[in-house]
Amino acid sequence: MNEIEYKIYIDDVIRRVESARLKVSSYHIVKIVAVSKYSTSDEIVKLYNIGQRAFGENKVQDLKAKATELEELPLEWHFIGNLQKNKINNLLDINPTLFHALDSLELARELQKKLKAKDMILDTLLQINSAKEESKHGFMPEVALEIYKQILQECPNINLKGVMSIGAHSDDKNIIKKSFETTYNIYKELPNATVCSMGMSGDFELAIECGSNMVRLGSIMFNK
């Protein structure tokens, strides 16, 4: 696919995001984070050249390698993977724009300790397991609001910006929709939250229609 064909292809993805967004409201803004975990730095540059700025990685070492390689470009790096406590310092050295997957109180407390020591603030999303699936990380919906407020209180260096969830793993659109609605309803209750990150390549339109304002698109953005 040459550069012009690729631009036309990406324009179509953006048109789909726009169409879903307008079903909510003309004022509803949606940010696209291109998930580059299976892509090379060259592929990131190709996407950068046609206007994409936010990229997401799910492994700290991959994020570090790509951020270093592409440090000349004004990119916004998002860490979307589950963070192991022994990798916290490595992540903070990179200082990502947003950490999407705060999934336990234990991690929050460890993160707070390290952030305080470095005199840093980290923009973060609380991960909710809205579909209640064993294979997924995150807080159960019933406790998410309470935990969110607890972290706000206990961890001043963690700047909670909102929530993230992954849609239900199902072929039934209604089940997926219900998992998105669960997360969005929690988001609406949160104090000062601005980010509701839901939706991936296979379900982003539905996620946006349910209120998502940030989508994490991998294969569809890199035409894989």
N, C-alpha and C positions, 0 to 999 in steps of 0.2 A: 504494500500500500504506500503510494507516494505521499508527499506532504499535503497536497491539495485534497486527495481522497480521504486522508486521515482527518483533515479539518472538517470536511463535509460529514464524515462519520461522527466526530465528536459534537458537531453542531446538532446532529439528530438526537444524541443523548441529552444535550442541554435543552432541546425542544421538549423532550419527554418530561424533564424535570420542571420546566416552565409550565407545561400543560397541567401537571399534577398540582403545582403551586397555585395556579390561578383558580383551581377548583376550591381551594381554601379561601383565598383572598388575594386581591392584587397587591396588598401590603405584606403578604407572607413571603419572607426572604428565606431562601434555602442555600446553604453553603455545601459545595461538593468537596469532599476530601478524597483524593485519588489514592487508593490503597496500592502501594508499589512493592509489596512484599515479594511478589514473583517476577518483578521487573528489574531491568538493569538501569544503571545511571543514564545510559544513552537514551533509553526509552522514556525516562523521566524528563530529559532535556527536550525530546520531541514534543511531549505534552506541554511542557513549560512554554515552548515556542509558539503554541497556539492559545496561550492564555491561562493555563492552569497553574495555581500557586501553592495550594495546600496538598501535602502528601502524607500518607500514613504508613507506618511500619509496625510490625508486631514483635520484632526481636530487637533488643537493645543494641546488640553488636552490628546488626544490619543497618539500623538507624544511624549509628555512629559512622559506619563506613561510608554510607551514601551522603550523609550530611557533610562529612569531611571532604569527600570527592567533589561535591557540588557547592562548596561554601561560597564560591563567587556569585552564585545566583541568589536572589532574594526570595528564598523558599520558606514556607511555613511548615514545620515538621510536627506531625501528630504521632503520639505513641498510642497505639490502639490494642496492644497485646496485654496479656496478664503479666504483671510485674512481680518477679521474685525478689524477696527482700535483699538478697545478696547482690542484686543488680541496681539497687536504688541509686547509689553514688554514681555509677556509670551513666544512668539516665540523667541525673541532675547535672552532670558535666556537659551534656548536650543541651540541656535547658530547652525542652520542646515547647512549642506554642501551647499544646494541650495534651494532657494525659487522660485517656478515655475510660480507663478500666479500673477504678478503685473498687475493689470487690470484697474487702474485709476490714473490720475495725483494727485488727492486728496490723495490717498493712498501713492503714491510716496513721496509726501511732508511730510506727517505725519511720514512715515518710516524714511525719511532723518533726521527729527527733533530728533526722538528717537535714531537713530544710532549715530548721532553727540554727543548727551548727554552721550551716553555710550562709545564713542570713539571706535566704531565698524564699520566694513565694512561687508556688506552682499552680497554674490553672488546671483544674481537674474536674472530671465527670464521675458521678457515682454510677456504678454498673448495677442494673436491676435485672434479675432473672425472671422477667415477666411471664414467661411461658412455663416456669417451674420445671425445667428439664434438668435432669441429673448431669447431662453432658455440658451444661453451661455454668459459667461462674456468675457471681453477682448476688445481691441481696434479694430476699423474697419481697414481693410487693407490699405485704402487710406491715413490714418493719422499715421499709425504705425511707419514709418521711421522717420517722423518729430518729433513725440512724443519721440521716442527712443533717438534721438539726444538732445532733450530738457531735458530729465531726466539725460543724461550724463553730461550736462552742469550745471543743477540746483542742482543735488543731488549727490555730490561727494562720499558720504558714501554708495551709492547703486552701486555695481559693476555689471553693466549689462553684462551678458555673452552671450546673444542671445535671442531666442524667443521660445515660446511654443504655440501650438494650439491643439484643439481637432477636429478630422475629422468630416466632415458633417454627420448629422444624416440621413442617407439615405440607401436604398437598392441598389441604383444605383452606381456601382463602379466608373463610370466616374465622378459623382458629388463629391464623396469622394476624388478621385484623384485630382480633380480641387482645392478642399480646401487645400490639402497638397501642391500642386504646388504653390498656392498663398502665403502660409507661407514661403516656401523655397525661392521663388523669392525675398521676403522681406529680409530674412536672408542673402542672397548673397550681398545685398546692405549695410548691417550694418557695421559700423566701428569696426574692431577687434573682431567681434563675433565668438564664437567657438561652441556654442550649438544651435542645432535646434531640439527641443523636440516635436516629433509628433509620434502618433501611440500607440494603446492600444491592448488588447488581440484580438479583432476582426479584426483589420485592420493594424497590425504592419508591415506586409510584404510589403504592398502597400506603407505605410509611408516611410519605409527604401528605397524602390525603387525610391521614390520621393525626397530623400535627407536627411531624418531624421538621426541624429546620436545619438539620445537618445530616447528609447521607455519606456513607463510606462505600465508594464504588471502586472495585478492583478490576476484575476481568473485562468488564464492559468499557472501562476507560482506556484500557491498553489493547483492546480488540483481541482478547485471548480466548 
